[in-house]
Amino acid sequence: MPTCHVTGIEIGLSEALVLNAPAAARLLHRRLHQVRLLEMLLKEYGRMAAVQTMDAEGLPVMRRQARLICEAIADAWVEELEGSSKLFLLFSEWRMRRHEWKKTSSPKSVIPDAAEAANED
């Protein structure tokens, strides 16, 4: 009687499973693409950007600001990542979370939600 390669337990041929290697290779390719997309998102959008704006007197000033994107782009990226729904937040929610996060810790280079997302998923 055949045995399970992992456990050594005897199994019948009617219960035996074999890896579908082409499907596994396609899944691996898709996951690697998702990893590259997530790496790009963290690199480009997971940090604050220096933005030049005008102050009340019309003089240029530099300030740190999160990089904003529109809902259509966020939806496309979420779909490509197969439904990571908490990946993007409304700016108002992000600002509220960031304010709360800044009270408890202070890494300077990463936006709090990027760090939180790594722990949530």
Phi and psi restraints in degrees (range 20) as a CNS / XPLOR table:
assign (resid 1 and name C) (resid 2 and name N)
       (resid 2 and name CA) (resid 2 and name C) 1.0 -68.7 20.0 2
assign (resid 2 and name N) (resid 2 and name CA)
       (resid 2 and name C) (resid 3 and name N) 1.0 155.6 20.0 2
assign (resid 2 and name C) (resid 3 and name N)
       (resid 3 and name CA) (resid 3 and name C) 1.0 -122.8 20.0 2
assign (resid 3 and name N) (resid 3 and name CA)
       (resid 3 and name C) (resid 4 and name N) 1.0 154.3 20.0 2
assign (resid 3 and name C) (resid 4 and name N)
       (resid 4 and name CA) (resid 4 and name C) 1.0 -68.1 20.0 2
assign (resid 4 and name N) (resid 4 and name CA)
       (resid 4 and name C) (resid 5 and name N) 1.0 131.1 20.0 2
assign (resid 4 and name C) (resid 5 and name N)
       (resid 5 and name CA) (resid 5 and name C) 1.0 -64.6 20.0 2
assign (resid 5 and name N) (resid 5 and name CA)
       (resid 5 and name C) (resid 6 and name N) 1.0 -29.2 20.0 2
assign (resid 5 and name C) (resid 6 and name N)
       (resid 6 and name CA) (resid 6 and name C) 1.0 -86.2 20.0 2
assign (resid 6 and name N) (resid 6 and name CA)
       (resid 6 and name C) (resid 7 and name N) 1.0 -47.3 20.0 2
assign (resid 6 and name C) (resid 7 and name N)
       (resid 7 and name CA) (resid 7 and name C) 1.0 -99.9 20.0 2
assign (resid 7 and name N) (resid 7 and name CA)
       (resid 7 and name C) (resid 8 and name N) 1.0 -21.7 20.0 2
assign (resid 7 and name C) (resid 8 and name N)
       (resid 8 and name CA) (resid 8 and name C) 1.0 81.8 20.0 2
assign (resid 8 and name N) (resid 8 and name CA)
       (resid 8 and name C) (resid 9 and name N) 1.0 1.0 20.0 2
assign (resid 8 and name C) (resid 9 and name N)
       (resid 9 and name CA) (resid 9 and name C) 1.0 -73.9 20.0 2
assign (resid 9 and name N) (resid 9 and name CA)
       (resid 9 and name C) (resid 10 and name N) 1.0 139.5 20.0 2
assign (resid 9 and name C) (resid 10 and name N)
       (resid 10 and name CA) (resid 10 and name C) 1.0 -69.6 20.0 2
assign (resid 10 and name N) (resid 10 and name CA)
       (resid 10 and name C) (resid 11 and name N) 1.0 136.0 20.0 2
assign (resid 10 and name C) (resid 11 and name N)
       (resid 11 and name CA) (resid 11 and name C) 1.0 -135.4 20.0 2
assign (resid 11 and name N) (resid 11 and name CA)
       (resid 11 and name C) (resid 12 and name N) 1.0 152.0 20.0 2
assign (resid 11 and name C) (resid 12 and name N)
       (resid 12 and name CA) (resid 12 and name C) 1.0 -80.6 20.0 2
assign (resid 12 and name N) (resid 12 and name CA)
       (resid 12 and name C) (resid 13 and name N) 1.0 154.9 20.0 2
assign (resid 12 and name C) (resid 13 and name N)
       (resid 13 and name CA) (resid 13 and name C) 1.0 -61.9 20.0 2
assign (resid 13 and name N) (resid 13 and name CA)
       (resid 13 and name C) (resid 14 and name N) 1.0 -28.0 20.0 2
assign (resid 13 and name C) (resid 14 and name N)
       (resid 14 and name CA) (resid 14 and name C) 1.0 -70.2 20.0 2
assign (resid 14 and name N) (resid 14 and name CA)
       (resid 14 and name C) (resid 15 and name N) 1.0 -19.5 20.0 2
assign (resid 14 and name C) (resid 15 and name N)
       (resid 15 and name CA) (resid 15 and name C) 1.0 -101.5 20.0 2
assign (resid 15 and name N) (resid 15 and name CA)
       (resid 15 and name C) (resid 16 and name N) 1.0 -11.8 20.0 2
assign (resid 15 and name C) (resid 16 and name N)
       (resid 16 and name CA) (resid 16 and name C) 1.0 -71.4 20.0 2
assign (resid 16 and name N) (resid 16 and name CA)
       (resid 16 and name C) (resid 17 and name N) 1.0 141.1 20.0 2
assign (resid 16 and name C) (resid 17 and name N)
       (resid 17 and name CA) (resid 17 and name C) 1.0 -120.2 20.0 2
assign (resid 17 and name N) (resid 17 and name CA)
       (resid 17 and name C) (resid 18 and name N) 1.0 150.0 20.0 2
assign (resid 17 and name C) (resid 18 and name N)
       (resid 18 and name CA) (resid 18 and name C) 1.0 -128.9 20.0 2
assign (resid 18 and name N) (resid 18 and name CA)
       (resid 18 and name C) (resid 19 and name N) 1.0 139.1 20.0 2
assign (resid 18 and name C) (resid 19 and name N)
       (resid 19 and name CA) (resid 19 and name C) 1.0 -61.2 20.0 2
assign (resid 19 and name N) (resid 19 and name CA)
       (resid 19 and name C) (resid 20 and name N) 1.0 130.5 20.0 2
assign (resid 19 and name C) (resid 20 and name N)
       (resid 20 and name CA) (resid 20 and name C) 1.0 -84.1 20.0 2
assign (resid 20 and name N) (resid 20 and name CA)
       (resid 20 and name C) (resid 21 and name N) 1.0 89.2 20.0 2
assign (resid 20 and name C) (resid 21 and name N)
       (resid 21 and name CA) (resid 21 and name C) 1.0 -57.7 20.0 2
assign (resid 21 and name N) (resid 21 and name CA)
       (resid 21 and name C) (resid 22 and name N) 1.0 -43.9 20.0 2
assign (resid 21 and name C) (resid 22 and name N)
       (resid 22 and name CA) (resid 22 and name C) 1.0 -61.4 20.0 2
assign (resid 22 and name N) (resid 22 and name CA)
       (resid 22 and name C) (resid 23 and name N) 1.0 -39.3 20.0 2
assign (resid 22 and name C) (resid 23 and name N)
       (resid 23 and name CA) (resid 23 and name C) 1.0 -67.3 20.0 2
assign (resid 23 and name N) (resid 23 and name CA)
       (resid 23 and name C) (resid 24 and name N) 1.0 -39.0 20.0 2
assign (resid 23 and name C) (resid 24 and name N)
       (resid 24 and name CA) (resid 24 and name C) 1.0 -64.8 20.0 2
assign (resid 24 and name N) (resid 24 and name CA)
       (resid 24 and name C) (resid 25 and name N) 1.0 -40.2 20.0 2
assign (resid 24 and name C) (resid 25 and name N)
       (resid 25 and name CA) (resid 25 and name C) 1.0 -65.0 20.0 2
assign (resid 25 and name N) (resid 25 and name CA)
       (resid 25 and name C) (resid 26 and name N) 1.0 -40.1 20.0 2
assign (resid 25 and name C) (resid 26 and name N)
       (resid 26 and name CA) (resid 26 and name C) 1.0 -64.3 20.0 2
assign (resid 26 and name N) (resid 26 and name CA)
       (resid 26 and name C) (resid 27 and name N) 1.0 -42.2 20.0 2
assign (resid 26 and name C) (resid 27 and name N)
       (resid 27 and name CA) (resid 27 and name C) 1.0 -63.2 20.0 2
assign (resid 27 and name N) (resid 27 and name CA)
       (resid 27 and name C) (resid 28 and name N) 1.0 -43.1 20.0 2
assign (resid 27 and name C) (resid 28 and name N)
       (resid 28 and name CA) (resid 28 and name C) 1.0 -60.6 20.0 2
assign (resid 28 and name N) (resid 28 and name CA)
       (resid 28 and name C) (resid 29 and name N) 1.0 -44.5 20.0 2
assign (resid 28 and name C) (resid 29 and name N)
       (resid 29 and name CA) (resid 29 and name C) 1.0 -60.1 20.0 2
assign (resid 29 and name N) (resid 29 and name CA)
       (resid 29 and name C) (resid 30 and name N) 1.0 -44.3 20.0 2
assign (resid 29 and name C) (resid 30 and name N)
       (resid 30 and name CA) (resid 30 and name C) 1.0 -63.5 20.0 2
assign (resid 30 and name N) (resid 30 and name CA)
       (resid 30 and name C) (resid 31 and name N) 1.0 -43.5 20.0 2
assign (resid 30 and name C) (resid 31 and name N)
       (resid 31 and name CA) (resid 31 and name C) 1.0 -65.6 20.0 2
assign (resid 31 and name N) (resid 31 and name CA)
       (resid 31 and name C) (resid 32 and name N) 1.0 -39.9 20.0 2
assign (resid 31 and name C) (resid 32 and name N)
       (resid 32 and name CA) (resid 32 and name C) 1.0 -62.7 20.0 2
assign (resid 32 and name N) (resid 32 and name CA)
       (resid 32 and name C) (resid 33 and name N) 1.0 -39.1 20.0 2
assign (resid 32 and name C) (resid 33 and name N)
       (resid 33 and name CA) (resid 33 and name C) 1.0 -62.4 20.0 2
assign (resid 33 and name N) (resid 33 and name CA)
       (resid 33 and name C) (resid 34 and name N) 1.0 -41.5 20.0 2
assign (resid 33 and name C) (resid 34 and name N)
       (resid 34 and name CA) (resid 34 and name C) 1.0 -65.4 20.0 2
assign (resid 34 and name N) (resid 34 and name CA)
       (resid 34 and name C) (resid 35 and name N) 1.0 -39.0 20.0 2
assign (resid 34 and name C) (resid 35 and name N)
       (resid 35 and name CA) (resid 35 and name C) 1.0 -62.3 20.0 2
assign (resid 35 and name N) (resid 35 and name CA)
       (resid 35 and name C) (resid 36 and name N) 1.0 -45.2 20.0 2
assign (resid 35 and name C) (resid 36 and name N)
       (resid 36 and name CA) (resid 36 and name C) 1.0 -62.5 20.0 2
assign (resid 36 and name N) (resid 36 and name CA)
       (resid 36 and name C) (resid 37 and name N) 1.0 -40.0 20.0 2
assign (resid 36 and name C) (resid 37 and name N)
       (resid 37 and name CA) (resid 37 and name C) 1.0 -63.9 20.0 2
assign (resid 37 and name N) (resid 37 and name CA)
       (resid 37 and name C) (resid 38 and name N) 1.0 -45.1 20.0 2
assign (resid 37 and name C) (resid 38 and name N)
       (resid 38 and name CA) (resid 38 and name C) 1.0 -62.6 20.0 2
assign (resid 38 and name N) (resid 38 and name CA)
       (resid 38 and name C) (resid 39 and name N) 1.0 -40.3 20.0 2
assign (resid 38 and name C) (resid 39 and name N)
       (resid 39 and name CA) (resid 39 and name C) 1.0 -61.2 20.0 2
assign (resid 39 and name N) (resid 39 and name CA)
       (resid 39 and name C) (resid 40 and name N) 1.0 -42.5 20.0 2
assign (resid 39 and name C) (resid 40 and name N)
       (resid 40 and name CA) (resid 40 and name C) 1.0 -64.7 20.0 2
assign (resid 40 and name N) (resid 40 and name CA)
       (resid 40 and name C) (resid 41 and name N) 1.0 -43.5 20.0 2
assign (resid 40 and name C) (resid 41 and name N)
       (resid 41 and name CA) (resid 41 and name C) 1.0 -61.4 20.0 2
assign (resid 41 and name N) (resid 41 and name CA)
       (resid 41 and name C) (resid 42 and name N) 1.0 -44.6 20.0 2
assign (resid 41 and name C) (resid 42 and name N)
       (resid 42 and name CA) (resid 42 and name C) 1.0 -64.7 20.0 2
assign (resid 42 and name N) (resid 42 and name CA)
       (resid 42 and name C) (resid 43 and name N) 1.0 -39.6 20.0 2
assign (resid 42 and name C) (resid 43 and name N)
       (resid 43 and name CA) (resid 43 and name C) 1.0 -67.3 20.0 2
assign (resid 43 and name N) (resid 43 and name CA)
       (resid 43 and name C) (resid 44 and name N) 1.0 -45.0 20.0 2
assign (resid 43 and name C) (resid 44 and name N)
       (resid 44 and name CA) (resid 44 and name C) 1.0 -85.2 20.0 2
assign (resid 44 and name N) (resid 44 and name CA)
       (resid 44 and name C) (resid 45 and name N) 1.0 -35.6 20.0 2
assign (resid 44 and name C) (resid 45 and name N)
       (resid 45 and name CA) (resid 45 and name C) 1.0 -119.6 20.0 2
assign (resid 45 and name N) (resid 45 and name CA)
       (resid 45 and name C) (resid 46 and name N) 1.0 -4.2 20.0 2
assign (resid 45 and name C) (resid 46 and name N)
       (resid 46 and name CA) (resid 46 and name C) 1.0 -88.9 20.0 2
assign (resid 46 and name N) (resid 46 and name CA)
       (resid 46 and name C) (resid 47 and name N) 1.0 6.5 20.0 2
assign (resid 46 and name C) (resid 47 and name N)
       (resid 47 and name CA) (resid 47 and name C) 1.0 -130.4 20.0 2
assign (resid 47 and name N) (resid 47 and name CA)
       (resid 47 and name C) (resid 48 and name N) 1.0 158.8 20.0 2
assign (resid 47 and name C) (resid 48 and name N)
       (resid 48 and name CA) (resid 48 and name C) 1.0 -77.8 20.0 2
assign (resid 48 and name N) (resid 48 and name CA)
       (resid 48 and name C) (resid 49 and name N) 1.0 148.8 20.0 2
assign (resid 48 and name C) (resid 49 and name N)
       (resid 49 and name CA) (resid 49 and name C) 1.0 -112.7 20.0 2
assign (resid 49 and name N) (resid 49 and name CA)
       (resid 49 and name C) (resid 50 and name N) 1.0 147.2 20.0 2
assign (resid 49 and name C) (resid 50 and name N)
       (resid 50 and name CA) (resid 50 and name C) 1.0 -82.6 20.0 2
assign (resid 50 and name N) (resid 50 and name CA)
       (resid 50 and name C) (resid 51 and name N) 1.0 122.8 20.0 2
assign (resid 50 and name C) (resid 51 and name N)
       (resid 51 and name CA) (resid 51 and name C) 1.0 -124.4 20.0 2
assign (resid 51 and name N) (resid 51 and name CA)
       (resid 51 and name C) (resid 52 and name N) 1.0 135.7 20.0 2
assign (resid 51 and name C) (resid 52 and name N)
       (resid 52 and name CA) (resid 52 and name C) 1.0 -92.4 20.0 2
assign (resid 52 and name N) (resid 52 and name CA)
       (resid 52 and name C) (resid 53 and name N) 1.0 125.3 20.0 2
assign (resid 52 and name C) (resid 53 and name N)
       (resid 53 and name CA) (resid 53 and name C) 1.0 -130.4 20.0 2
assign (resid 53 and name N) (resid 53 and name CA)
       (resid 53 and name C) (resid 54 and name N) 1.0 179.3 20.0 2
assign (resid 53 and name C) (resid 54 and name N)
       (resid 54 and name CA) (resid 54 and name C) 1.0 -106.1 20.0 2
assign (resid 54 and name N) (resid 54 and name CA)
       (resid 54 and name C) (resid 55 and name N) 1.0 138.5 20.0 2
assign (resid 54 and name C) (resid 55 and name N)
       (resid 55 and name CA) (resid 55 and name C) 1.0 -84.0 20.0 2
assign (resid 55 and name N) (resid 55 and name CA)
       (resid 55 and name C) (resid 56 and name N) 1.0 -173.9 20.0 2
assign (resid 55 and name C) (resid 56 and name N)
       (resid 56 and name CA) (resid 56 and name C) 1.0 -60.2 20.0 2
assign (resid 56 and name N) (resid 56 and name CA)
       (resid 56 and name C) (resid 57 and name N) 1.0 -29.8 20.0 2
assign (resid 56 and name C) (resid 57 and name N)
       (resid 57 and name CA) (resid 57 and name C) 1.0 -89.6 20.0 2
assign (resid 57 and name N) (resid 57 and name CA)
       (resid 57 and name C) (resid 58 and name N) 1.0 2.7 20.0 2
assign (resid 57 and name C) (resid 58 and name N)
       (resid 58 and name CA) (resid 58 and name C) 1.0 84.5 20.0 2
assign (resid 58 and name N) (resid 58 and name CA)
       (resid 58 and name C) (resid 59 and name N) 1.0 13.0 20.0 2
assign (resid 58 and name C) (resid 59 and name N)
       (resid 59 and name CA) (resid 59 and name C) 1.0 -91.6 20.0 2
assign (resid 59 and name N) (resid 59 and name CA)
       (resid 59 and name C) (resid 60 and name N) 1.0 142.9 20.0 2
assign (resid 59 and name C) (resid 60 and name N)
       (resid 60 and name CA) (resid 60 and name C) 1.0 -70.7 20.0 2
assign (resid 60 and name N) (resid 60 and name CA)
       (resid 60 and name C) (resid 61 and name N) 1.0 136.2 20.0 2
assign (resid 60 and name C) (resid 61 and name N)
       (resid 61 and name CA) (resid 61 and name C) 1.0 -135.4 20.0 2
assign (resid 61 and name N) (resid 61 and name CA)
       (resid 61 and name C) (resid 62 and name N) 1.0 149.0 20.0 2
assign (resid 61 and name C) (resid 62 and name N)
       (resid 62 and name CA) (resid 62 and name C) 1.0 -98.6 20.0 2
assign (resid 62 and name N) (resid 62 and name CA)
       (resid 62 and name C) (resid 63 and name N) 1.0 138.5 20.0 2
assign (resid 62 and name C) (resid 63 and name N)
       (resid 63 and name CA) (resid 63 and name C) 1.0 -145.3 20.0 2
assign (resid 63 and name N) (resid 63 and name CA)
       (resid 63 and name C) (resid 64 and name N) 1.0 159.1 20.0 2
assign (resid 63 and name C) (resid 64 and name N)
       (resid 64 and name CA) (resid 64 and name C) 1.0 -87.7 20.0 2
assign (resid 64 and name N) (resid 64 and name CA)
       (resid 64 and name C) (resid 65 and name N) 1.0 136.5 20.0 2
assign (resid 64 and name C) (resid 65 and name N)
       (resid 65 and name CA) (resid 65 and name C) 1.0 -146.6 20.0 2
assign (resid 65 and name N) (resid 65 and name CA)
       (resid 65 and name C) (resid 66 and name N) 1.0 145.2 20.0 2
assign (resid 65 and name C) (resid 66 and name N)
       (resid 66 and name CA) (resid 66 and name C) 1.0 -68.1 20.0 2
assign (resid 66 and name N) (resid 66 and name CA)
       (resid 66 and name C) (resid 67 and name N) 1.0 147.8 20.0 2
assign (resid 66 and name C) (resid 67 and name N)
       (resid 67 and name CA) (resid 67 and name C) 1.0 -82.0 20.0 2
assign (resid 67 and name N) (resid 67 and name CA)
       (resid 67 and name C) (resid 68 and name N) 1.0 121.9 20.0 2
assign (resid 67 and name C) (resid 68 and name N)
       (resid 68 and name CA) (resid 68 and name C) 1.0 -95.2 20.0 2
assign (resid 68 and name N) (resid 68 and name CA)
       (resid 68 and name C) (resid 69 and name N) 1.0 146.7 20.0 2
assign (resid 68 and name C) (resid 69 and name N)
       (resid 69 and name CA) (resid 69 and name C) 1.0 -135.0 20.0 2
assign (resid 69 and name N) (resid 69 and name CA)
       (resid 69 and name C) (resid 70 and name N) 1.0 159.3 20.0 2
assign (resid 69 and name C) (resid 70 and name N)
       (resid 70 and name CA) (resid 70 and name C) 1.0 -82.5 20.0 2
assign (resid 70 and name N) (resid 70 and name CA)
       (resid 70 and name C) (resid 71 and name N) 1.0 163.4 20.0 2
assign (resid 70 and name C) (resid 71 and name N)
       (resid 71 and name CA) (resid 71 and name C) 1.0 -63.3 20.0 2
assign (resid 71 and name N) (resid 71 and name CA)
       (resid 71 and name C) (resid 72 and name N) 1.0 -37.5 20.0 2
assign (resid 71 and name C) (resid 72 and name N)
       (resid 72 and name CA) (resid 72 and name C) 1.0 -62.3 20.0 2
assign (resid 72 and name N) (resid 72 and name CA)
       (resid 72 and name C) (resid 73 and name N) 1.0 -41.4 20.0 2
assign (resid 72 and name C) (resid 73 and name N)
       (resid 73 and name CA) (resid 73 and name C) 1.0 -68.3 20.0 2
assign (resid 73 and name N) (resid 73 and name CA)
       (resid 73 and name C) (resid 74 and name N) 1.0 -44.4 20.0 2
assign (resid 73 and name C) (resid 74 and name N)
       (resid 74 and name CA) (resid 74 and name C) 1.0 -59.4 20.0 2
assign (resid 74 and name N) (resid 74 and name CA)
       (resid 74 and name C) (resid 75 and name N) 1.0 -43.9 20.0 2
assign (resid 74 and name C) (resid 75 and name N)
       (resid 75 and name CA) (resid 75 and name C) 1.0 -61.6 20.0 2
assign (resid 75 and name N) (resid 75 and name CA)
       (resid 75 and name C) (resid 76 and name N) 1.0 -40.1 20.0 2
assign (resid 75 and name C) (resid 76 and name N)
       (resid 76 and name CA) (resid 76 and name C) 1.0 -64.3 20.0 2
assign (resid 76 and name N) (resid 76 and name CA)
       (resid 76 and name C) (resid 77 and name N) 1.0 -42.8 20.0 2
assign (resid 76 and name C) (resid 77 and name N)
       (resid 77 and name CA) (resid 77 and name C) 1.0 -67.0 20.0 2
assign (resid 77 and name N) (resid 77 and name CA)
       (resid 77 and name C) (resid 78 and name N) 1.0 -41.2 20.0 2
assign (resid 77 and name C) (resid 78 and name N)
       (resid 78 and name CA) (resid 78 and name C) 1.0 -62.5 20.0 2
assign (resid 78 and name N) (resid 78 and name CA)
       (resid 78 and name C) (resid 79 and name N) 1.0 -42.6 20.0 2
assign (resid 78 and name C) (resid 79 and name N)
       (resid 79 and name CA) (resid 79 and name C) 1.0 -62.0 20.0 2
assign (resid 79 and name N) (resid 79 and name CA)
       (resid 79 and name C) (resid 80 and name N) 1.0 -42.4 20.0 2
assign (resid 79 and name C) (resid 80 and name N)
       (resid 80 and name CA) (resid 80 and name C) 1.0 -65.2 20.0 2
assign (resid 80 and name N) (resid 80 and name CA)
       (resid 80 and name C) (resid 81 and name N) 1.0 -28.9 20.0 2
assign (resid 80 and name C) (resid 81 and name N)
       (resid 81 and name CA) (resid 81 and name C) 1.0 -92.4 20.0 2
assign (resid 81 and name N) (resid 81 and name CA)
       (resid 81 and name C) (resid 82 and name N) 1.0 11.0 20.0 2
assign (resid 81 and name C) (resid 82 and name N)
       (resid 82 and name CA) (resid 82 and name C) 1.0 60.0 20.0 2
assign (resid 82 and name N) (resid 82 and name CA)
       (resid 82 and name C) (resid 83 and name N) 1.0 51.9 20.0 2
assign (resid 82 and name C) (resid 83 and name N)
       (resid 83 and name CA) (resid 83 and name C) 1.0 85.4 20.0 2
assign (resid 83 and name N) (resid 83 and name CA)
       (resid 83 and name C) (resid 84 and name N) 1.0 30.1 20.0 2
assign (resid 83 and name C) (resid 84 and name N)
       (resid 84 and name CA) (resid 84 and name C) 1.0 -76.1 20.0 2
assign (resid 84 and name N) (resid 84 and name CA)
       (resid 84 and name C) (resid 85 and name N) 1.0 80.9 20.0 2
assign (resid 84 and name C) (resid 85 and name N)
       (resid 85 and name CA) (resid 85 and name C) 1.0 -63.8 20.0 2
assign (resid 85 and name N) (resid 85 and name CA)
       (resid 85 and name C) (resid 86 and name N) 1.0 -27.5 20.0 2
assign (resid 85 and name C) (resid 86 and name N)
       (resid 86 and name CA) (resid 86 and name C) 1.0 -89.3 20.0 2
assign (resid 86 and name N) (resid 86 and name CA)
       (resid 86 and name C) (resid 87 and name N) 1.0 11.0 20.0 2
assign (resid 86 and name C) (resid 87 and name N)
       (resid 87 and name CA) (resid 87 and name C) 1.0 -68.2 20.0 2
assign (resid 87 and name N) (resid 87 and name CA)
       (resid 87 and name C) (resid 88 and name N) 1.0 -35.7 20.0 2
assign (resid 87 and name C) (resid 88 and name N)
       (resid 88 and name CA) (resid 88 and name C) 1.0 -121.8 20.0 2
assign (resid 88 and name N) (resid 88 and name CA)
       (resid 88 and name C) (resid 89 and name N) 1.0 140.6 20.0 2
assign (resid 88 and name C) (resid 89 and name N)
       (resid 89 and name CA) (resid 89 and name C) 1.0 -121.6 20.0 2
assign (resid 89 and name N) (resid 89 and name CA)
       (resid 89 and name C) (resid 90 and name N) 1.0 154.4 20.0 2
assign (resid 89 and name C) (resid 90 and name N)
       (resid 90 and name CA) (resid 90 and name C) 1.0 -62.3 20.0 2
assign (resid 90 and name N) (resid 90 and name CA)
       (resid 90 and name C) (resid 91 and name N) 1.0 147.7 20.0 2
assign (resid 90 and name C) (resid 91 and name N)
       (resid 91 and name CA) (resid 91 and name C) 1.0 -55.5 20.0 2
assign (resid 91 and name N) (resid 91 and name CA)
       (resid 91 and name C) (resid 92 and name N) 1.0 -41.4 20.0 2
assign (resid 91 and name C) (resid 92 and name N)
       (resid 92 and name CA) (resid 92 and name C) 1.0 -63.0 20.0 2
assign (resid 92 and name N) (resid 92 and name CA)
       (resid 92 and name C) (resid 93 and name N) 1.0 -40.0 20.0 2
assign (resid 92 and name C) (resid 93 and name N)
       (resid 93 and name CA) (resid 93 and name C) 1.0 -68.6 20.0 2
assign (resid 93 and name N) (resid 93 and name CA)
       (resid 93 and name C) (resid 94 and name N) 1.0 -41.5 20.0 2
assign (resid 93 and name C) (resid 94 and name N)
       (resid 94 and name CA) (resid 94 and name C) 1.0 -60.0 20.0 2
assign (resid 94 and name N) (resid 94 and name CA)
       (resid 94 and name C) (resid 95 and name N) 1.0 -44.4 20.0 2
assign (resid 94 and name C) (resid 95 and name N)
       (resid 95 and name CA) (resid 95 and name C) 1.0 -63.0 20.0 2
assign (resid 95 and name N) (resid 95 and name CA)
       (resid 95 and name C) (resid 96 and name N) 1.0 -41.1 20.0 2
assign (resid 95 and name C) (resid 96 and name N)
       (resid 96 and name CA) (resid 96 and name C) 1.0 -64.6 20.0 2
assign (resid 96 and name N) (resid 96 and name CA)
       (resid 96 and name C) (resid 97 and name N) 1.0 -45.4 20.0 2
assign (resid 96 and name C) (resid 97 and name N)
       (resid 97 and name CA) (resid 97 and name C) 1.0 -62.9 20.0 2
assign (resid 97 and name N) (resid 97 and name CA)
       (resid 97 and name C) (resid 98 and name N) 1.0 -41.7 20.0 2
assign (resid 97 and name C) (resid 98 and name N)
       (resid 98 and name CA) (resid 98 and name C) 1.0 -62.7 20.0 2
assign (resid 98 and name N) (resid 98 and name CA)
       (resid 98 and name C) (resid 99 and name N) 1.0 -41.7 20.0 2
assign (resid 98 and name C) (resid 99 and name N)
       (resid 99 and name CA) (resid 99 and name C) 1.0 -60.7 20.0 2
assign (resid 99 and name N) (resid 99 and name CA)
       (resid 99 and name C) (resid 100 and name N) 1.0 -45.8 20.0 2
assign (resid 99 and name C) (resid 100 and name N)
       (resid 100 and name CA) (resid 100 and name C) 1.0 -64.8 20.0 2
assign (resid 100 and name N) (resid 100 and name CA)
       (resid 100 and name C) (resid 101 and name N) 1.0 -41.6 20.0 2
assign (resid 100 and name C) (resid 101 and name N)
       (resid 101 and name CA) (resid 101 and name C) 1.0 -64.4 20.0 2
assign (resid 101 and name N) (resid 101 and name CA)
       (resid 101 and name C) (resid 102 and name N) 1.0 -39.5 20.0 2
assign (resid 101 and name C) (resid 102 and name N)
       (resid 102 and name CA) (resid 102 and name C) 1.0 -65.1 20.0 2
assign (resid 102 and name N) (resid 102 and name CA)
       (resid 102 and name C) (resid 103 and name N) 1.0 -23.9 20.0 2
assign (resid 102 and name C) (resid 103 and name N)
       (resid 103 and name CA) (resid 103 and name C) 1.0 -68.8 20.0 2
assign (resid 103 and name N) (resid 103 and name CA)
       (resid 103 and name C) (resid 104 and name N) 1.0 -28.8 20.0 2
assign (resid 103 and name C) (resid 104 and name N)
       (resid 104 and name CA) (resid 104 and name C) 1.0 -104.5 20.0 2
assign (resid 104 and name N) (resid 104 and name CA)
       (resid 104 and name C) (resid 105 and name N) 1.0 -20.4 20.0 2
assign (resid 104 and name C) (resid 105 and name N)
       (resid 105 and name CA) (resid 105 and name C) 1.0 -152.6 20.0 2
assign (resid 105 and name N) (resid 105 and name CA)
       (resid 105 and name C) (resid 106 and name N) 1.0 175.4 20.0 2
assign (resid 105 and name C) (resid 106 and name N)
       (resid 106 and name CA) (resid 106 and name C) 1.0 -150.4 20.0 2
assign (resid 106 and name N) (resid 106 and name CA)
       (resid 106 and name C) (resid 107 and name N) 1.0 46.7 20.0 2
assign (resid 106 and name C) (resid 107 and name N)
       (resid 107 and name CA) (resid 107 and name C) 1.0 -65.1 20.0 2
assign (resid 107 and name N) (resid 107 and name CA)
       (resid 107 and name C) (resid 108 and name N) 1.0 140.3 20.0 2
assign (resid 107 and name C) (resid 108 and name N)
       (resid 108 and name CA) (resid 108 and name C) 1.0 -91.7 20.0 2
assign (resid 108 and name N) (resid 108 and name CA)
       (resid 108 and name C) (resid 109 and name N) 1.0 -20.6 20.0 2
assign (resid 108 and name C) (resid 109 and name N)
       (resid 109 and name CA) (resid 109 and name C) 1.0 -103.6 20.0 2
assign (resid 109 and name N) (resid 109 and name CA)
       (resid 109 and name C) (resid 110 and name N) 1.0 -15.8 20.0 2
assign (resid 109 and name C) (resid 110 and name N)
       (resid 110 and name CA) (resid 110 and name C) 1.0 -114.4 20.0 2
assign (resid 110 and name N) (resid 110 and name CA)
       (resid 110 and name C) (resid 111 and name N) 1.0 134.4 20.0 2
assign (resid 110 and name C) (resid 111 and name N)
       (resid 111 and name CA) (resid 111 and name C) 1.0 -65.9 20.0 2
assign (resid 111 and name N) (resid 111 and name CA)
       (resid 111 and name C) (resid 112 and name N) 1.0 138.0 20.0 2
assign (resid 111 and name C) (resid 112 and name N)
       (resid 112 and name CA) (resid 112 and name C) 1.0 -56.2 20.0 2
assign (resid 112 and name N) (resid 112 and name CA)
       (resid 112 and name C) (resid 113 and name N) 1.0 -38.7 20.0 2
assign (resid 112 and name C) (resid 113 and name N)
       (resid 113 and name CA) (resid 113 and name C) 1.0 -66.5 20.0 2
assign (resid 113 and name N) (resid 113 and name CA)
       (resid 113 and name C) (resid 114 and name N) 1.0 -28.1 20.0 2
assign (resid 113 and name C) (resid 114 and name N)
       (resid 114 and name CA) (resid 114 and name C) 1.0 -66.9 20.0 2
assign (resid 114 and name N) (resid 114 and name CA)
       (resid 114 and name C) (resid 115 and name N) 1.0 -39.8 20.0 2
assign (resid 114 and name C) (resid 115 and name N)
       (resid 115 and name CA) (resid 115 and name C) 1.0 -70.7 20.0 2
assign (resid 115 and name N) (resid 115 and name CA)
       (resid 115 and name C) (resid 116 and name N) 1.0 -41.1 20.0 2
assign (resid 115 and name C) (resid 116 and name N)
       (resid 116 and name CA) (resid 116 and name C) 1.0 -64.3 20.0 2
assign (resid 116 and name N) (resid 116 and name CA)
       (resid 116 and name C) (resid 117 and name N) 1.0 -41.1 20.0 2
assign (resid 116 and name C) (resid 117 and name N)
       (resid 117 and name CA) (resid 117 and name C) 1.0 -61.6 20.0 2
assign (resid 117 and name N) (resid 117 and name CA)
       (resid 117 and name C) (resid 118 and name N) 1.0 -35.4 20.0 2
assign (resid 117 and name C) (resid 118 and name N)
       (resid 118 and name CA) (resid 118 and name C) 1.0 -64.2 20.0 2
assign (resid 118 and name N) (resid 118 and name CA)
       (resid 118 and name C) (resid 119 and name N) 1.0 -32.2 20.0 2
assign (resid 118 and name C) (resid 119 and name N)
       (resid 119 and name CA) (resid 119 and name C) 1.0 -84.1 20.0 2
assign (resid 119 and name N) (resid 119 and name CA)
       (resid 119 and name C) (resid 120 and name N) 1.0 -27.4 20.0 2
assign (resid 119 and name C) (resid 120 and name N)
       (resid 120 and name CA) (resid 120 and name C) 1.0 -77.8 20.0 2
assign (resid 120 and name N) (resid 120 and name CA)
       (resid 120 and name C) (resid 121 and name N) 1.0 -37.3 20.0 2
